[in-house]
Each structure stands twice: as structure tokens, then as C-alpha cells.
């Protein structure tokens, strides 16, 4: 597995890693159905499907490619960093 993929989903639980790895390896409808509702970011709240829809033109009944998944994970990581930065700024302004 590509190092970039490993870094992006290293924080996901073991079960989520298994589902995501299955999707990356198999790329079939069953793997996608089992994986699309994975919460890949809690702040802001993003499921894998939500993130993929924000970074690709994925058809409703299409299975994302590994590059689509990578883009989605990267997007979630960036959004999480932005949310943390905003939260930190708000906490500092309240002091």
C-alpha cells in the first residue's frame, strides 16, 4: 500500500482500516456499500462518501477508484486541520 494512503488513514480504527483496505483492494459494490458510511473525520463530520462527493464527480451508482479515495482522505485531513485551527483561534480570542 502506498505510504500516502497509510498516513492518511492511520488514525482510523482497525475495523475502519479493514473496510477501507478491502475497498481499495476489491473495488466492488459490496465493499463500497460496506465502506461508504465510514466516518473519516469527526470535525467537521465527514463520511467517506461525503468526502468523495466533494472531490470527484462520482456517479450515484459508481465505485470510487483508489485515487478518489486518496483525494477524499486528503480532503478530510485538510478540513480537520482547518477546523482545529479555527477552534484554537476561537479559544484564544475568548481569553
N, CA, C and O atoms as CSV, one atom per row, in Angstrom:
chain,resi,resn,atom,element,x,y,z
A,1,UNK,N,N,0.844,-1.181,0.000
A,1,UNK,CA,C,0.000,0.000,0.000
A,1,UNK,C,C,0.885,1.239,0.000
A,1,UNK,O,O,1.912,1.268,0.678
A,2,UNK,N,N,0.506,2.235,-0.735
A,2,UNK,CA,C,1.217,3.487,-0.853
A,2,UNK,C,C,1.356,4.164,0.519
A,2,UNK,O,O,0.419,4.154,1.318
A,3,UNK,N,N,2.512,4.740,0.780
A,3,UNK,CA,C,2.768,5.402,2.074
A,3,UNK,C,C,1.784,6.536,2.332
A,3,UNK,O,O,1.356,6.735,3.469
A,4,UNK,N,N,1.425,7.278,1.299
A,4,UNK,CA,C,0.474,8.382,1.466
A,4,UNK,C,C,-0.864,7.879,1.981
A,4,UNK,O,O,-1.486,8.519,2.829
A,5,UNK,N,N,-1.314,6.730,1.471
A,5,UNK,CA,C,-2.560,6.143,1.963
A,5,UNK,C,C,-2.425,5.780,3.437
A,5,UNK,O,O,-3.322,6.047,4.236
A,6,UNK,N,N,-1.299,5.172,3.786
A,6,UNK,CA,C,-1.083,4.750,5.166
A,6,UNK,C,C,-1.149,5.932,6.112
A,6,UNK,O,O,-1.776,5.843,7.168
A,7,UNK,N,N,-0.517,7.031,5.758
A,7,UNK,CA,C,-0.513,8.212,6.621
A,7,UNK,C,C,-1.907,8.810,6.763
A,7,UNK,O,O,-2.284,9.266,7.843
A,8,UNK,N,N,-2.663,8.807,5.683
A,8,UNK,CA,C,-3.976,9.445,5.717
A,8,UNK,C,C,-5.003,8.674,6.530
A,8,UNK,O,O,-5.894,9.287,7.118
A,9,UNK,N,N,-4.909,7.359,6.584
A,9,UNK,CA,C,-5.904,6.669,7.382
A,9,UNK,C,C,-5.325,5.927,8.576
A,9,UNK,O,O,-5.943,5.010,9.116
A,10,UNK,N,N,-4.132,6.338,8.976
A,10,UNK,CA,C,-3.503,5.737,10.152
A,10,UNK,C,C,-4.320,5.994,11.420
A,10,UNK,O,O,-4.275,5.199,12.359
A,11,UNK,N,N,-5.057,7.088,11.449
A,11,UNK,CA,C,-5.826,7.421,12.650
A,11,UNK,C,C,-7.179,6.699,12.713
A,11,UNK,O,O,-7.857,6.758,13.738
A,12,UNK,N,N,-7.576,6.026,11.642
A,12,UNK,CA,C,-8.839,5.302,11.656
A,12,UNK,C,C,-8.705,4.037,12.499
A,12,UNK,O,O,-7.615,3.477,12.620
A,13,UNK,N,N,-9.810,3.596,13.077
A,13,UNK,CA,C,-9.789,2.379,13.893
A,13,UNK,C,C,-9.442,1.166,13.035
A,13,UNK,O,O,-9.519,1.218,11.807
A,14,UNK,N,N,-9.064,0.085,13.689
A,14,UNK,CA,C,-8.707,-1.142,12.982
A,14,UNK,C,C,-9.804,-1.644,12.078
A,14,UNK,O,O,-9.538,-2.065,10.952
A,15,UNK,N,N,-11.065,-1.604,12.562
A,15,UNK,CA,C,-12.203,-2.058,11.757
A,15,UNK,C,C,-12.356,-1.194,10.517
A,15,UNK,O,O,-12.587,-1.712,9.424
A,16,UNK,N,N,-12.232,0.118,10.675
A,16,UNK,CA,C,-12.341,1.023,9.534
A,16,UNK,C,C,-11.206,0.774,8.545
A,16,UNK,O,O,-11.416,0.817,7.333
A,17,UNK,N,N,-10.007,0.515,9.058
A,17,UNK,CA,C,-8.878,0.221,8.176
A,17,UNK,C,C,-9.136,-1.021,7.345
A,17,UNK,O,O,-8.813,-1.064,6.158
A,18,UNK,N,N,-9.719,-2.032,7.973
A,18,UNK,CA,C,-10.022,-3.279,7.247
A,18,UNK,C,C,-11.027,-3.006,6.131
A,18,UNK,O,O,-10.844,-3.466,5.004
A,19,UNK,N,N,-12.084,-2.263,6.438
A,19,UNK,CA,C,-13.097,-1.959,5.417
A,19,UNK,C,C,-12.504,-1.128,4.286
A,19,UNK,O,O,-12.770,-1.388,3.112
A,20,UNK,N,N,-11.709,-0.140,4.636
A,20,UNK,CA,C,-11.117,0.716,3.622
A,20,UNK,C,C,-10.106,-0.046,2.775
A,20,UNK,O,O,-10.056,0.135,1.558
A,21,UNK,N,N,-9.309,-0.887,3.399
A,21,UNK,CA,C,-8.356,-1.713,2.652
A,21,UNK,C,C,-9.089,-2.662,1.715
A,21,UNK,O,O,-8.655,-2.885,0.584
A,22,UNK,N,N,-10.190,-3.215,2.180
A,22,UNK,CA,C,-10.996,-4.097,1.341
A,22,UNK,C,C,-11.501,-3.346,0.114
A,22,UNK,O,O,-11.476,-3.874,-0.998
A,23,UNK,N,N,-11.954,-2.127,0.318
A,23,UNK,CA,C,-12.436,-1.321,-0.805
A,23,UNK,C,C,-11.307,-1.019,-1.780
A,23,UNK,O,O,-11.498,-1.091,-2.994
A,24,UNK,N,N,-10.137,-0.682,-1.259
A,24,UNK,CA,C,-9.000,-0.380,-2.131
A,24,UNK,C,C,-8.564,-1.602,-2.934
A,24,UNK,O,O,-8.161,-1.485,-4.091
A,25,UNK,N,N,-8.648,-2.768,-2.312
A,25,UNK,CA,C,-8.198,-3.994,-2.980
A,25,UNK,C,C,-9.237,-4.560,-3.944
A,25,UNK,O,O,-8.907,-4.970,-5.056
A,26,UNK,N,N,-10.485,-4.578,-3.508
A,26,UNK,CA,C,-11.524,-5.257,-4.293
A,26,UNK,C,C,-12.253,-4.348,-5.266
A,26,UNK,O,O,-12.563,-4.755,-6.385
A,27,UNK,N,N,-12.523,-3.146,-4.856
A,27,UNK,CA,C,-13.277,-2.188,-5.661
A,27,UNK,C,C,-14.542,-2.806,-6.255
A,27,UNK,O,O,-14.793,-2.714,-7.457
A,28,UNK,N,N,-15.327,-3.433,-5.390
A,28,UNK,CA,C,-16.599,-3.980,-5.837
A,28,UNK,C,C,-17.738,-3.297,-5.089
A,28,UNK,O,O,-17.516,-2.576,-4.117
A,29,UNK,N,N,-18.942,-3.531,-5.553
A,29,UNK,CA,C,-20.119,-2.861,-4.993
A,29,UNK,C,C,-20.306,-3.185,-3.509
A,29,UNK,O,O,-20.658,-2.307,-2.721
A,30,UNK,N,N,-20.073,-4.431,-3.130
A,30,UNK,CA,C,-20.257,-4.818,-1.729
A,30,UNK,C,C,-19.269,-4.077,-0.817
A,30,UNK,O,O,-19.649,-3.594,0.250
A,31,UNK,N,N,-18.020,-3.991,-1.233
A,31,UNK,CA,C,-17.019,-3.272,-0.437
A,31,UNK,C,C,-17.374,-1.794,-0.322
A,31,UNK,O,O,-17.215,-1.193,0.740
A,32,UNK,N,N,-17.856,-1.212,-1.419
A,32,UNK,CA,C,-18.254,0.196,-1.397
A,32,UNK,C,C,-19.444,0.400,-0.457
A,32,UNK,O,O,-19.443,1.340,0.337
A,33,UNK,N,N,-20.441,-0.451,-0.533
A,33,UNK,CA,C,-21.606,-0.331,0.345
A,33,UNK,C,C,-21.212,-0.470,1.819
A,33,UNK,O,O,-21.791,0.191,2.682
A,34,UNK,N,N,-20.240,-1.318,2.103
A,34,UNK,CA,C,-19.778,-1.509,3.484
A,34,UNK,C,C,-18.909,-0.361,3.974
A,34,UNK,O,O,-18.779,-0.157,5.182
A,35,UNK,N,N,-18.313,0.391,3.056
A,35,UNK,CA,C,-17.334,1.410,3.427
A,35,UNK,C,C,-17.823,2.847,3.307
A,35,UNK,O,O,-17.270,3.731,3.961
A,36,UNK,N,N,-18.824,3.102,2.507
A,36,UNK,CA,C,-19.164,4.485,2.182
A,36,UNK,C,C,-19.654,5.302,3.374
A,36,UNK,O,O,-19.599,6.531,3.343
A,37,UNK,N,N,-20.131,4.636,4.420
A,37,UNK,CA,C,-20.624,5.376,5.584
A,37,UNK,C,C,-19.596,5.483,6.707
A,37,UNK,O,O,-19.928,5.900,7.817
A,38,UNK,N,N,-18.357,5.107,6.423
A,38,UNK,CA,C,-17.301,5.242,7.421
A,38,UNK,C,C,-17.093,6.708,7.756
A,38,UNK,O,O,-16.983,7.545,6.860
A,39,UNK,N,N,-17.041,7.015,9.016
A,39,UNK,CA,C,-16.756,8.379,9.441
A,39,UNK,C,C,-15.243,8.544,9.390
A,39,UNK,O,O,-14.514,7.976,10.204
A,40,UNK,N,N,-14.789,9.323,8.429
A,40,UNK,CA,C,-13.351,9.510,8.276
A,40,UNK,C,C,-12.870,10.791,8.933
A,40,UNK,O,O,-11.667,11.030,9.036
A,41,UNK,N,N,-13.806,11.611,9.376
A,41,UNK,CA,C,-13.455,12.844,10.080
A,41,UNK,C,C,-14.622,13.210,10.987
A,41,UNK,O,O,-15.766,13.288,10.541
A,42,UNK,N,N,-14.324,13.433,12.258
A,42,UNK,CA,C,-15.398,13.769,13.189
A,42,UNK,C,C,-15.628,15.272,13.288
A,42,UNK,O,O,-16.714,15.712,13.665
A,43,UNK,N,N,-14.609,16.063,12.951
A,43,UNK,CA,C,-14.754,17.517,12.990
A,43,UNK,C,C,-14.009,18.124,11.817
A,43,UNK,O,O,-12.779,18.168,11.846
A,44,UNK,N,N,-14.686,18.585,10.806
A,44,UNK,CA,C,-16.125,18.522,10.592
A,44,UNK,C,C,-16.541,17.088,10.256
A,44,UNK,O,O,-15.733,16.289,9.784
A,45,UNK,N,N,-17.782,16.789,10.502
A,45,UNK,CA,C,-18.282,15.436,10.280
A,45,UNK,C,C,-18.269,15.117,8.793
A,45,UNK,O,O,-18.906,15.800,7.991
A,46,UNK,N,N,-17.528,14.061,8.434
A,46,UNK,CA,C,-17.461,13.625,7.044
A,46,UNK,C,C,-17.416,12.106,6.984
A,46,UNK,O,O,-16.606,11.468,7.656
A,47,UNK,N,N,-18.287,11.543,6.179
A,47,UNK,CA,C,-18.182,10.122,5.871
A,47,UNK,C,C,-17.328,9.998,4.616
A,47,UNK,O,O,-17.066,10.987,3.931
A,48,UNK,N,N,-16.904,8.794,4.325
A,48,UNK,CA,C,-16.112,8.576,3.114
A,48,UNK,C,C,-16.897,9.023,1.884
A,48,UNK,O,O,-16.348,9.680,1.000
A,49,UNK,N,N,-18.168,8.671,1.828
A,49,UNK,CA,C,-18.993,9.047,0.680
A,49,UNK,C,C,-19.127,10.564,0.553
A,49,UNK,O,O,-19.036,11.103,-0.550
A,50,UNK,N,N,-19.340,11.251,1.667
A,50,UNK,CA,C,-19.472,12.707,1.632
A,50,UNK,C,C,-18.198,13.355,1.090
A,50,UNK,O,O,-18.256,14.256,0.254
A,51,UNK,N,N,-17.048,12.885,1.574
A,51,UNK,CA,C,-15.773,13.450,1.136
A,51,UNK,C,C,-15.518,13.155,-0.339
A,51,UNK,O,O,-15.039,14.021,-1.070
A,52,UNK,N,N,-15.833,11.948,-0.775
A,52,UNK,CA,C,-15.639,11.596,-2.182
A,52,UNK,C,C,-16.508,12.471,-3.077
A,52,UNK,O,O,-16.062,12.922,-4.132
A,53,UNK,N,N,-17.744,12.710,-2.660
A,53,UNK,CA,C,-18.635,13.559,-3.465
A,53,UNK,C,C,-18.116,14.989,-3.568
A,53,UNK,O,O,-18.397,15.678,-4.548
A,54,UNK,N,N,-17.365,15.441,-2.572
A,54,UNK,CA,C,-16.842,16.802,-2.590
A,54,UNK,C,C,-15.598,16.957,-3.449
A,54,UNK,O,O,-15.250,18.071,-3.839
A,55,UNK,N,N,-14.924,15.853,-3.750
A,55,UNK,CA,C,-13.675,15.955,-4.510
A,55,UNK,C,C,-13.729,15.297,-5.889
A,55,UNK,O,O,-12.779,15.409,-6.664
A,56,UNK,N,N,-14.833,14.613,-6.202
A,56,UNK,CA,C,-14.932,13.942,-7.503
A,56,UNK,C,C,-16.330,14.146,-8.089
A,56,UNK,O,O,-17.219,14.704,-7.447
A,57,UNK,N,N,-16.490,13.685,-9.300
A,57,UNK,CA,C,-17.796,13.684,-9.961
A,57,UNK,C,C,-18.343,12.261,-9.982
A,57,UNK,O,O,-18.847,11.798,-11.005
A,58,UNK,N,N,-18.242,11.582,-8.867
A,58,UNK,CA,C,-18.661,10.192,-8.775
A,58,UNK,C,C,-20.150,10.055,-9.057
A,58,UNK,O,O,-20.983,10.744,-8.468
A,59,UNK,N,N,-20.455,9.156,-9.966
A,59,UNK,CA,C,-21.851,8.854,-10.263
A,59,UNK,C,C,-22.496,8.190,-9.055
A,59,UNK,O,O,-21.805,7.585,-8.235
A,60,UNK,N,N,-23.803,8.298,-8.943
A,60,UNK,CA,C,-24.519,7.759,-7.787
A,60,UNK,C,C,-24.274,6.267,-7.595
A,60,UNK,O,O,-24.162,5.813,-6.456
A,61,UNK,N,N,-24.190,5.507,-8.654
A,61,UNK,CA,C,-24.025,4.056,-8.544
A,61,UNK,C,C,-22.633,3.594,-8.970
A,61,UNK,O,O,-22.454,2.460,-9.414
A,62,UNK,N,N,-21.672,4.463,-8.833
A,62,UNK,CA,C,-20.316,4.133,-9.230
A,62,UNK,C,C,-19.459,3.825,-8.003
A,62,UNK,O,O,-19.764,4.270,-6.896
A,63,UNK,N,N,-18.411,3.080,-8.204
A,63,UNK,CA,C,-17.481,2.729,-7.140
A,63,UNK,C,C,-16.250,3.629,-7.285
A,63,UNK,O,O,-15.695,3.730,-8.379
A,64,UNK,N,N,-15.815,4.280,-6.208
A,64,UNK,CA,C,-14.663,5.176,-6.317
A,64,UNK,C,C,-13.361,4.418,-6.578
A,64,UNK,O,O,-13.175,3.286,-6.133
A,65,UNK,N,N,-12.490,5.065,-7.297
A,65,UNK,CA,C,-11.173,4.492,-7.566
A,65,UNK,C,C,-10.269,4.748,-6.357
A,65,UNK,O,O,-10.597,5.570,-5.501
A,66,UNK,N,N,-9.146,4.054,-6.285
A,66,UNK,CA,C,-8.197,4.351,-5.207
A,66,UNK,C,C,-7.765,5.818,-5.181
A,66,UNK,O,O,-7.574,6.384,-4.105
A,67,UNK,N,N,-7.612,6.433,-6.345
A,67,UNK,CA,C,-7.228,7.851,-6.355
A,67,UNK,C,C,-8.357,8.728,-5.818
A,67,UNK,O,O,-8.089,9.741,-5.171
A,68,UNK,N,N,-9.615,8.358,-6.074
A,68,UNK,CA,C,-10.749,9.094,-5.490
A,68,UNK,C,C,-10.733,8.980,-3.967
A,68,UNK,O,O,-10.988,9.955,-3.260
A,69,UNK,N,N,-10.435,7.792,-3.477
A,69,UNK,CA,C,-10.384,7.569,-2.026
A,69,UNK,C,C,-9.252,8.378,-1.423
A,69,UNK,O,O,-9.417,8.994,-0.370
A,70,UNK,N,N,-8.111,8.381,-2.079
A,70,UNK,CA,C,-6.976,9.173,-1.613
A,70,UNK,C,C,-7.357,10.653,-1.545
A,70,UNK,O,O,-7.095,11.319,-0.543
A,71,UNK,N,N,-7.974,11.165,-2.611
A,71,UNK,CA,C,-8.397,12.574,-2.623
A,71,UNK,C,C,-9.366,12.866,-1.479
A,71,UNK,O,O,-9.273,13.910,-0.834
A,72,UNK,N,N,-10.288,11.947,-1.232
A,72,UNK,CA,C,-11.276,12.133,-0.163
A,72,UNK,C,C,-10.613,12.147,1.212
A,72,UNK,O,O,-10.940,12.985,2.052
A,73,UNK,N,N,-9.685,11.225,1.439
A,73,UNK,CA,C,-8.982,11.192,2.714
A,73,UNK,C,C,-8.129,12.444,2.915
A,73,UNK,O,O,-8.062,12.992,4.014
A,74,UNK,N,N,-7.490,12.879,1.855
A,74,UNK,CA,C,-6.682,14.090,1.917
A,74,UNK,C,C,-7.564,15.306,2.197
A,74,UNK,O,O,-7.196,16.172,2.990
A,75,UNK,N,N,-8.724,15.370,1.549
A,75,UNK,CA,C,-9.681,16.449,1.773
A,75,UNK,C,C,-10.129,16.479,3.238
A,75,UNK,O,O,-10.180,17.539,3.861
A,76,UNK,N,N,-10.450,15.309,3.769
A,76,UNK,CA,C,-10.888,15.215,5.169
A,76,UNK,C,C,-9.784,15.670,6.112
A,76,UNK,O,O,-10.044,16.359,7.099
A,77,UNK,N,N,-8.574,15.289,5.812
A,77,UNK,CA,C,-7.432,15.686,6.643
A,77,UNK,C,C,-7.275,17.212,6.639
A,77,UNK,O,O,-7.071,17.818,7.691
A,78,UNK,N,N,-7.369,17.824,5.465
A,78,UNK,CA,C,-7.249,19.286,5.363
A,78,UNK,C,C,-8.388,19.984,6.100
A,78,UNK,O,O,-8.160,20.956,6.819
A,79,UNK,N,N,-9.607,19.492,5.924
A,79,UNK,CA,C,-10.758,20.093,6.599
A,79,UNK,C,C,-10.633,19.976,8.116
A,79,UNK,O,O,-10.997,20.896,8.848
A,80,UNK,N,N,-10.117,18.841,8.583
A,80,UNK,CA,C,-9.933,18.652,10.021
A,80,UNK,C,C,-8.907,19.648,10.561
A,80,UNK,O,O,-9.122,20.256,11.610
A,81,UNK,N,N,-7.807,19.814,9.855
A,81,UNK,CA,C,-6.789,20.780,10.281
A,81,UNK,C,C,-7.356,22.192,10.324
A,81,UNK,O,O,-7.062,22.953,11.245
A,82,UNK,N,N,-8.175,22.545,9.323
A,82,UNK,CA,C,-8.802,23.874,9.305
A,82,UNK,C,C,-9.741,24.043,10.491
A,82,UNK,O,O,-9.758,25.099,11.122
A,83,UNK,N,N,-10.511,23.026,10.795
A,83,UNK,CA,C,-11.460,23.109,11.907
A,83,UNK,C,C,-10.725,23.260,13.239
A,83,UNK,O,O,-11.157,24.025,14.101
A,84,UNK,N,N,-9.634,22.544,13.409
A,84,UNK,CA,C,-8.834,22.648,14.633
A,84,UNK,C,C,-8.244,24.053,14.752
A,84,UNK,O,O,-8.244,24.641,15.833
A,85,UNK,N,N,-7.752,24.577,13.655
A,85,UNK,CA,C,-7.161,25.921,13.659
A,85,UNK,C,C,-8.209,26.968,14.046
A,85,UNK,O,O,-7.932,27.859,14.848
A,86,UNK,N,N,-9.398,26.860,13.483
A,86,UNK,CA,C,-10.487,27.790,13.811
A,86,UNK,C,C,-10.862,27.666,15.282
A,86,UNK,O,O,-11.061,28.670,15.966
A,87,UNK,N,N,-10.955,26.445,15.758
A,87,UNK,CA,C,-11.305,26.219,17.162
A,87,UNK,C,C,-10.243,26.824,18.083
A,87,UNK,O,O,-10.573,27.449,19.091
A,88,UNK,N,N,-8.981,26.640,17.738
A,88,UNK,CA,C,-7.899,27.201,18.545
A,88,UNK,C,C,-7.957,28.728,18.549
A,88,UNK,O,O,-7.732,29.354,19.584
A,89,UNK,N,N,-8.256,29.324,17.409
A,89,UNK,CA,C,-8.356,30.776,17.323
A,89,UNK,C,C,-9.519,31.299,18.171
A,89,UNK,O,O,-9.400,32.342,18.813
A,90,UNK,N,N,-10.631,30.583,18.172
A,90,UNK,CA,C,-11.776,30.994,18.970
A,90,UNK,C,C,-11.468,30.899,20.466
A,90,UNK,O,O,-11.882,31.755,21.247
A,91,UNK,N,N,-10.748,29.866,20.851
A,91,UNK,CA,C,-10.388,29.719,22.259
A,91,UNK,C,C,-9.452,30.836,22.705
A,91,UNK,O,O,-9.592,31.353,23.813
A,92,UNK,N,N,-8.502,31.213,21.856
A,92,UNK,CA,C,-7.564,32.291,22.180
A,92,UNK,C,C,-8.308,33.613,22.274
A,92,UNK,O,O,-8.004,34.424,23.149
A,93,UNK,N,N,-9.266,33.849,21.404
A,93,UNK,CA,C,-9.999,35.131,21.416
A,93,UNK,C,C,-10.913,35.263,22.635
A,93,UNK,O,O,-11.318,36.374,22.980
A,94,UNK,N,N,-11.243,34.150,23.291
A,94,UNK,CA,C,-12.095,34.203,24.472
A,94,UNK,C,C,-11.300,34.441,25.748
A,94,UNK,O,O,-11.877,34.619,26.821
A,95,UNK,N,N,-9.985,34.444,25.632
A,95,UNK,CA,C,-9.146,34.626,26.827
A,95,UNK,C,C,-8.955,36.084,27.109
A,95,UNK,O,O,-8.279,36.443,28.073
